[in-house]
Amino acid sequence: MTIIEAHKICEDFYRLSNPNDEDRFLVTEALDYLITETKDPGYMLELGGLYYEQKQFELACKYYELAAEYDNTAALLCLGYIWYYGRTGTRDYEKAFHYFDMARLRGDVNAAYKVADMYRRGLYVERDESKHREIIEELYREFRRSSNYYLSRPYSKLPEVYLRMGELLAGDGKTKKALKLYDTSRALIARRIRDSAFFGDRTIMKELTGRIYELRRPDPNHIGLFDLYELLRKPCLVRFCFEGEVHEVEALIEEEPSGTEALIEEDPRGAEQYKAVVIRFDGDWYRTIDDFFEKAQIGEELLTSLYEELYDLEVVKDEKWREK
């Protein structure tokens, strides 16, 4: 392999919307070669990111630490995430705060709102709502000054900042302003998910959809793919079309749920949540909503990559609204 060949493998990989295991193996080998030949921390960070996306967190941590030794700010942020979520098996909020705050002081927006999150929840630092609000409001003002620039770039951190600012506005009773920020965030996150299968973006989409549904009653005649994060929480049948073909997604109660827990529980938003809902899509079964959004495909393409091309989405049966 040569450096030119390794670069070509990486370029080809990032053009793929649904890479397979062989594709991932090739790009991993290419990045490992580039690291060996160049000692460039950017490649270390990149390889760490690939392992993180594949949930191989021990390897991700290894390459983030290598990049951090070269004073790479993004690597500091990534190490913050490793310890904040306990990706390698142990949560360490002291280490998480240390790495996030180092990156924040170097101007990293992502690290700044994670520091704000830790003040809000009192993780390692003393709980401080005013410090949380101060950081988020300052980030929001910064993004608003250049909103057109950030709106054209879905991989900016505008969605994460708008999500947090929306929460503050909703808490202040400013529902319309909060919904406007949530809707903007969701549109940008949808574009991210279309282009990449990173699980973190799906997690944000799920949270955003829940926040929107808390504040606004949805219209079952005007829904999009990501509304299924909420609709499929209870028994429901949705139809849609893609290239002239009709497809169905259905949430069903599992006949023999595992364990001895009750079938219905209260979820954090106070609505009844069926514990044993499973998803059927075009004859394939998915154990959870998250599993469905991660794996559902039409042909060789992930459903989430096709969301803009789906049409005539319709709630055919939903106990909350109507039955046809």
TIROMI-650685 format. One record per residue (C-alpha): x, y, z; residue number from 1. Coordinates in Angstrom, 3 decimals. Example, Ala and Ser with C-alpha at 12.3 -4.5 7.8 and 13.67 -1.06 7.14 Angstrom:
+----------+----------+----------+-----+
|        x |        y |        z |  nr |
+----------+----------+----------+-----+
|   12.300 |   -4.500 |    7.800 |   1 |
|   13.670 |   -1.060 |    7.140 |   2 |
+----------+----------+----------+-----+
END
This chain:
+----------+----------+----------+-----+
|        x |        y |        z |  nr |
+----------+----------+----------+-----+
|    0.000 |    0.000 |    0.000 |   1 |
|    1.109 |    3.581 |   -0.675 |   2 |
|   -0.056 |    6.832 |    0.875 |   3 |
|   -1.927 |    7.681 |   -2.337 |   4 |
|   -3.673 |    4.293 |   -2.315 |   5 |
|   -4.577 |    4.692 |    1.363 |   6 |
|   -6.093 |    8.110 |    0.679 |   7 |
|   -8.114 |    6.667 |   -2.195 |   8 |
|   -9.508 |    3.900 |    0.047 |   9 |
|  -10.571 |    6.517 |    2.611 |  10 |
|  -12.189 |    8.735 |   -0.031 |  11 |
|  -14.122 |    5.811 |   -1.488 |  12 |
|  -15.285 |    4.708 |    1.967 |  13 |
|  -16.752 |    8.075 |    2.869 |  14 |
|  -18.802 |    8.085 |   -0.322 |  15 |
|  -20.645 |    4.927 |    0.780 |  16 |
|  -24.046 |    5.369 |    2.391 |  17 |
|  -24.170 |    1.838 |    3.817 |  18 |
|  -20.639 |    0.373 |    4.109 |  19 |
|  -20.232 |   -3.331 |    4.808 |  20 |
|  -17.687 |   -5.136 |    7.012 |  21 |
|  -15.165 |   -5.465 |    4.176 |  22 |
|  -15.354 |   -1.732 |    3.485 |  23 |
|  -14.711 |   -1.008 |    7.167 |  24 |
|  -11.783 |   -3.420 |    7.267 |  25 |
|  -10.153 |   -1.779 |    4.242 |  26 |
|  -10.494 |    1.764 |    5.573 |  27 |
|   -9.210 |    0.660 |    8.978 |  28 |
|   -6.126 |   -0.840 |    7.346 |  29 |
|   -5.628 |    2.295 |    5.265 |  30 |
|   -5.815 |    4.605 |    8.283 |  31 |
|   -3.501 |    2.384 |   10.301 |  32 |
|   -0.996 |    2.586 |    7.448 |  33 |
|   -1.316 |    6.385 |    7.274 |  34 |
|   -0.753 |    6.669 |   11.024 |  35 |
|    2.369 |    4.527 |   10.816 |  36 |
|    3.772 |    6.464 |    7.874 |  37 |
|    2.871 |   10.030 |    8.846 |  38 |
|    2.298 |   10.125 |   12.638 |  39 |
|   -0.482 |   12.625 |   11.834 |  40 |
|   -2.904 |   12.921 |   14.820 |  41 |
|   -5.721 |   13.643 |   12.376 |  42 |
|   -5.564 |   10.058 |   11.157 |  43 |
|   -5.454 |    8.815 |   14.766 |  44 |
|   -8.606 |   10.790 |   15.501 |  45 |
|  -10.247 |    9.521 |   12.332 |  46 |
|   -9.513 |    5.883 |   13.135 |  47 |
|  -10.696 |    6.384 |   16.695 |  48 |
|  -13.928 |    7.806 |   15.306 |  49 |
|  -14.479 |    4.781 |   13.071 |  50 |
|  -14.009 |    2.437 |   16.016 |  51 |
|  -16.375 |    4.616 |   18.097 |  52 |
|  -19.084 |    4.384 |   15.427 |  53 |
|  -18.648 |    0.607 |   15.435 |  54 |
|  -18.888 |    0.650 |   19.259 |  55 |
|  -15.378 |   -0.749 |   19.644 |  56 |
|  -14.739 |    1.719 |   22.410 |  57 |
|  -11.477 |    0.323 |   23.803 |  58 |
|   -9.839 |    0.791 |   20.409 |  59 |
|  -11.468 |    4.199 |   19.993 |  60 |
|  -10.040 |    5.299 |   23.340 |  61 |
|   -6.577 |    4.061 |   22.343 |  62 |
|   -6.439 |    6.204 |   19.214 |  63 |
|   -8.031 |    9.230 |   20.891 |  64 |
|   -5.332 |    9.071 |   23.553 |  65 |
|   -2.645 |    8.863 |   20.868 |  66 |
|   -4.062 |   11.947 |   19.143 |  67 |
|   -4.357 |   13.783 |   22.474 |  68 |
|   -0.633 |   13.253 |   23.032 |  69 |
|   -0.161 |   15.445 |   19.962 |  70 |
|   -2.314 |   18.142 |   21.598 |  71 |
|   -5.331 |   17.500 |   19.338 |  72 |
|   -8.357 |   19.405 |   20.698 |  73 |
|  -10.940 |   17.141 |   19.070 |  74 |
|   -9.292 |   14.132 |   20.712 |  75 |
|   -9.724 |   15.784 |   24.115 |  76 |
|  -13.427 |   16.167 |   23.365 |  77 |
|  -13.730 |   12.541 |   22.314 |  78 |
|  -12.011 |   11.346 |   25.478 |  79 |
|  -14.537 |   13.407 |   27.415 |  80 |
|  -17.303 |   11.421 |   25.748 |  81 |
|  -15.543 |    8.122 |   26.469 |  82 |
|  -15.485 |    8.846 |   30.211 |  83 |
|  -18.819 |   10.720 |   30.401 |  84 |
|  -20.750 |    7.759 |   29.023 |  85 |
|  -18.477 |    5.080 |   30.449 |  86 |
|  -17.905 |    3.634 |   26.996 |  87 |
|  -15.067 |    1.374 |   28.143 |  88 |
|  -17.034 |    0.094 |   31.143 |  89 |
|  -16.491 |    2.787 |   33.791 |  90 |
|  -17.966 |    6.267 |   34.040 |  91 |
|  -15.547 |    8.851 |   35.365 |  92 |
|  -17.133 |   12.291 |   35.506 |  93 |
|  -13.950 |   13.875 |   36.868 |  94 |
|  -11.986 |   12.774 |   33.819 |  95 |
|  -14.899 |   13.711 |   31.538 |  96 |
|  -15.082 |   17.224 |   32.966 |  97 |
|  -11.286 |   17.577 |   32.749 |  98 |
|  -11.224 |   16.707 |   29.036 |  99 |
|  -14.376 |   18.655 |   28.147 | 100 |
|  -13.169 |   21.764 |   29.959 | 101 |
|   -9.732 |   21.601 |   28.306 | 102 |
|  -11.399 |   21.436 |   24.898 | 103 |
|  -13.904 |   24.173 |   25.847 | 104 |
|  -11.104 |   26.552 |   26.808 | 105 |
|   -9.681 |   25.985 |   23.329 | 106 |
|  -12.970 |   27.095 |   21.775 | 107 |
|  -14.668 |   23.752 |   21.112 | 108 |
|  -18.454 |   24.328 |   21.036 | 109 |
|  -19.314 |   20.682 |   21.605 | 110 |
|  -17.180 |   20.593 |   24.744 | 111 |
|  -18.779 |   23.819 |   25.965 | 112 |
|  -22.327 |   22.476 |   25.948 | 113 |
|  -21.170 |   19.235 |   27.570 | 114 |
|  -19.613 |   21.292 |   30.385 | 115 |
|  -22.966 |   23.088 |   30.624 | 116 |
|  -24.733 |   19.713 |   30.841 | 117 |
|  -22.484 |   18.705 |   33.740 | 118 |
|  -23.282 |   21.917 |   35.621 | 119 |
|  -26.977 |   21.340 |   34.998 | 120 |
|  -26.882 |   17.805 |   36.382 | 121 |
|  -24.263 |   18.316 |   39.071 | 122 |
|  -21.894 |   15.728 |   37.633 | 123 |
|  -18.479 |   16.035 |   39.324 | 124 |
|  -19.053 |   19.804 |   39.709 | 125 |
|  -21.671 |   21.308 |   42.004 | 126 |
|  -25.052 |   21.694 |   40.339 | 127 |
|  -25.367 |   25.225 |   38.965 | 128 |
|  -28.387 |   26.055 |   36.774 | 129 |
|  -27.229 |   29.653 |   36.256 | 130 |
|  -23.828 |   28.501 |   34.949 | 131 |
|  -25.581 |   26.035 |   32.631 | 132 |
|  -27.866 |   28.766 |   31.278 | 133 |
|  -24.997 |   31.231 |   30.898 | 134 |
|  -22.982 |   28.838 |   28.712 | 135 |
|  -25.932 |   27.762 |   26.554 | 136 |
|  -27.214 |   31.303 |   26.012 | 137 |
|  -23.743 |   32.486 |   24.994 | 138 |
|  -23.415 |   29.605 |   22.503 | 139 |
|  -26.897 |   30.380 |   21.169 | 140 |
|  -26.023 |   34.046 |   20.638 | 141 |
|  -22.859 |   33.011 |   18.827 | 142 |
|  -24.766 |   30.721 |   16.460 | 143 |
|  -27.487 |   33.281 |   15.810 | 144 |
|  -24.891 |   35.801 |   14.647 | 145 |
|  -23.983 |   33.451 |   11.794 | 146 |
|  -27.152 |   31.365 |   11.505 | 147 |
|  -27.190 |   31.202 |    7.692 | 148 |
|  -23.676 |   29.762 |    7.684 | 149 |
|  -24.468 |   27.088 |   10.255 | 150 |
|  -27.860 |   26.204 |    8.756 | 151 |
|  -26.109 |   25.120 |    5.569 | 152 |
|  -23.816 |   22.789 |    7.508 | 153 |
|  -25.619 |   19.910 |    9.245 | 154 |
|  -22.398 |   18.757 |   10.906 | 155 |
|  -22.071 |   22.024 |   12.800 | 156 |
|  -23.102 |   21.861 |   16.442 | 157 |
|  -26.067 |   24.151 |   15.888 | 158 |
|  -28.637 |   21.323 |   16.402 | 159 |
|  -27.186 |   20.383 |   19.797 | 160 |
|  -27.095 |   24.024 |   20.915 | 161 |
|  -30.624 |   24.700 |   19.625 | 162 |
|  -31.896 |   21.590 |   21.418 | 163 |
|  -30.547 |   22.864 |   24.733 | 164 |
|  -31.716 |   26.423 |   24.144 | 165 |
|  -35.128 |   25.052 |   23.212 | 166 |
|  -35.285 |   23.256 |   26.543 | 167 |
|  -34.566 |   26.524 |   28.336 | 168 |
|  -37.244 |   28.361 |   26.336 | 169 |
|  -39.786 |   25.595 |   26.914 | 170 |
|  -39.056 |   25.807 |   30.646 | 171 |
|  -39.673 |   29.558 |   30.442 | 172 |
|  -43.060 |   28.908 |   28.813 | 173 |
|  -41.937 |   30.162 |   25.385 | 174 |
|  -43.357 |   27.217 |   23.481 | 175 |
|  -43.407 |   28.693 |   19.963 | 176 |
|  -39.780 |   29.785 |   20.137 | 177 |
|  -38.765 |   26.411 |   21.555 | 178 |
|  -40.566 |   24.540 |   18.772 | 179 |
|  -38.913 |   26.685 |   16.117 | 180 |
|  -35.479 |   25.719 |   17.455 | 181 |
|  -36.460 |   22.052 |   17.782 | 182 |
|  -37.764 |   21.929 |   14.202 | 183 |
|  -34.583 |   23.529 |   12.860 | 184 |
|  -32.464 |   21.072 |   14.823 | 185 |
|  -34.428 |   18.075 |   13.630 | 186 |
|  -34.097 |   19.053 |    9.972 | 187 |
|  -30.314 |   19.277 |   10.295 | 188 |
|  -29.991 |   16.046 |   12.274 | 189 |
|  -32.077 |   14.262 |    9.622 | 190 |
|  -29.513 |   15.330 |    7.007 | 191 |
|  -26.712 |   14.001 |    9.169 | 192 |
|  -28.441 |   10.659 |    9.565 | 193 |
|  -29.074 |   10.508 |    5.814 | 194 |
|  -25.359 |   10.854 |    5.149 | 195 |
|  -23.974 |    8.780 |    8.018 | 196 |
|  -25.116 |    5.905 |   10.206 | 197 |
|  -23.640 |    7.332 |   13.428 | 198 |
|  -25.724 |    6.127 |   16.367 | 199 |
|  -25.235 |    9.370 |   18.308 | 200 |
|  -27.234 |   11.331 |   15.731 | 201 |
|  -30.100 |    8.850 |   15.969 | 202 |
|  -30.085 |    9.339 |   19.742 | 203 |
|  -30.381 |   13.109 |   19.278 | 204 |
|  -33.192 |   12.637 |   16.747 | 205 |
|  -35.080 |   10.439 |   19.185 | 206 |
|  -34.762 |   13.045 |   21.942 | 207 |
|  -35.749 |   15.921 |   19.652 | 208 |
|  -38.828 |   14.076 |   18.433 | 209 |
|  -39.882 |   13.432 |   22.009 | 210 |
|  -39.409 |   17.097 |   22.920 | 211 |
|  -41.515 |   18.210 |   19.962 | 212 |
|  -44.305 |   15.798 |   20.826 | 213 |
|  -44.358 |   17.158 |   24.372 | 214 |
|  -45.205 |   20.611 |   23.041 | 215 |
|  -47.193 |   20.014 |   19.853 | 216 |
|  -49.923 |   17.549 |   18.955 | 217 |
|  -48.862 |   15.948 |   15.663 | 218 |
|  -51.082 |   15.573 |   12.620 | 219 |
|  -51.244 |   11.876 |   11.632 | 220 |
|  -51.919 |   12.949 |    8.028 | 221 |
|  -48.654 |   14.892 |    7.798 | 222 |
|  -45.835 |   12.857 |    9.239 | 223 |
|  -42.263 |   12.030 |    8.294 | 224 |
|  -40.072 |    9.010 |    8.862 | 225 |
|  -38.602 |   10.261 |   12.116 | 226 |
|  -42.036 |   10.750 |   13.670 | 227 |
|  -41.970 |    6.973 |   13.973 | 228 |
|  -39.707 |    7.388 |   16.978 | 229 |
|  -42.868 |    8.430 |   18.821 | 230 |
|  -45.609 |    6.679 |   16.881 | 231 |
|  -44.065 |    3.223 |   17.217 | 232 |
|  -43.886 |    3.454 |   20.982 | 233 |
|  -47.428 |    2.055 |   20.999 | 234 |
|  -49.293 |   -0.325 |   18.659 | 235 |
|  -49.489 |    1.444 |   15.329 | 236 |
|  -49.553 |    0.785 |   11.580 | 237 |
|  -47.982 |    3.261 |    9.145 | 238 |
|  -47.866 |    3.020 |    5.358 | 239 |
|  -45.727 |    4.940 |    2.916 | 240 |
|  -44.560 |    4.769 |   -0.689 | 241 |
|  -41.117 |    4.633 |   -2.226 | 242 |
|  -40.623 |    4.515 |   -6.005 | 243 |
|  -44.221 |    3.421 |   -6.529 | 244 |
|  -44.086 |    0.567 |   -4.010 | 245 |
|  -46.130 |    0.506 |   -0.801 | 246 |
|  -44.343 |   -0.317 |    2.467 | 247 |
|  -45.712 |   -0.898 |    5.951 | 248 |
|  -44.239 |   -0.362 |    9.404 | 249 |
|  -46.153 |   -1.798 |   12.331 | 250 |
|  -45.582 |   -1.773 |   16.081 | 251 |
|  -47.077 |   -4.802 |   17.808 | 252 |
|  -47.313 |   -6.149 |   21.323 | 253 |
|  -45.097 |   -9.170 |   21.676 | 254 |
|  -47.235 |  -12.176 |   22.561 | 255 |
|  -44.831 |  -13.554 |   25.144 | 256 |
|  -42.695 |  -10.719 |   26.496 | 257 |
|  -39.517 |  -11.809 |   28.196 | 258 |
|  -39.145 |  -11.419 |   31.960 | 259 |
|  -41.804 |  -10.929 |   34.583 | 260 |
|  -42.222 |   -7.171 |   34.378 | 261 |
|  -45.615 |   -5.639 |   33.717 | 262 |
|  -46.566 |   -5.013 |   30.105 | 263 |
|  -47.238 |   -1.324 |   30.585 | 264 |
|  -45.144 |    1.177 |   32.541 | 265 |
|  -45.008 |    4.934 |   32.953 | 266 |
|  -42.380 |    6.636 |   30.822 | 267 |
|  -40.551 |    9.847 |   31.869 | 268 |
|  -43.093 |   12.023 |   30.037 | 269 |
|  -46.020 |   10.487 |   31.907 | 270 |
|  -47.537 |    8.585 |   28.983 | 271 |
|  -48.172 |    4.855 |   29.003 | 272 |
|  -45.350 |    2.978 |   27.306 | 273 |
|  -45.697 |   -0.591 |   26.154 | 274 |
|  -42.648 |   -2.522 |   27.298 | 275 |
|  -42.869 |   -5.318 |   24.748 | 276 |
|  -43.463 |   -3.510 |   21.463 | 277 |
|  -41.730 |   -5.095 |   18.486 | 278 |
|  -41.502 |   -3.651 |   14.980 | 279 |
|  -42.431 |   -5.320 |   11.694 | 280 |
|  -41.265 |   -3.729 |    8.461 | 281 |
|  -41.927 |   -5.388 |    5.114 | 282 |
|  -41.809 |   -8.834 |    6.678 | 283 |
|  -38.665 |   -8.260 |    8.765 | 284 |
|  -38.779 |   -7.986 |   12.546 | 285 |
|  -36.924 |   -5.603 |   14.866 | 286 |
|  -36.763 |   -5.965 |   18.636 | 287 |
|  -36.846 |   -2.232 |   19.393 | 288 |
|  -37.463 |    1.123 |   17.726 | 289 |
|  -33.736 |    1.834 |   17.926 | 290 |
|  -33.020 |   -1.484 |   16.200 | 291 |
|  -35.471 |   -0.563 |   13.436 | 292 |
|  -33.899 |    2.832 |   12.788 | 293 |
|  -30.412 |    1.338 |   12.805 | 294 |
|  -31.020 |   -1.604 |   10.460 | 295 |
|  -34.186 |   -1.203 |    8.347 | 296 |
|  -33.434 |   -1.150 |    4.626 | 297 |
|  -35.132 |   -0.990 |    1.259 | 298 |
|  -32.927 |   -2.954 |   -1.091 | 299 |
|  -29.328 |   -2.121 |   -0.198 | 300 |
|  -30.070 |    1.325 |    1.213 | 301 |
|  -30.801 |    2.177 |    4.825 | 302 |
|  -34.295 |    3.543 |    5.287 | 303 |
|  -32.862 |    6.586 |    7.062 | 304 |
|  -30.807 |    7.406 |    3.947 | 305 |
|  -33.998 |    7.497 |    1.885 | 306 |
|  -36.168 |    9.589 |    4.208 | 307 |
|  -36.514 |   12.492 |    1.744 | 308 |
|  -37.720 |   10.135 |   -1.001 | 309 |
|  -40.531 |    8.535 |    1.010 | 310 |
|  -44.010 |    9.885 |    0.324 | 311 |
|  -47.679 |    9.448 |    1.275 | 312 |
|  -46.778 |    8.546 |    4.848 | 313 |
|  -50.015 |    7.771 |    6.615 | 314 |
|  -51.066 |    6.502 |   10.026 | 315 |
|  -53.437 |    3.699 |    9.064 | 316 |
|  -54.106 |    2.542 |   12.602 | 317 |
|  -53.177 |    4.230 |   15.826 | 318 |
|  -55.140 |    3.967 |   19.036 | 319 |
|  -54.236 |    7.528 |   20.000 | 320 |
|  -55.827 |    9.200 |   17.000 | 321 |
|  -57.993 |    7.046 |   14.794 | 322 |
|  -58.660 |    3.708 |   13.148 | 323 |
|  -59.474 |    3.183 |    9.501 | 324 |
+----------+----------+----------+-----+
END
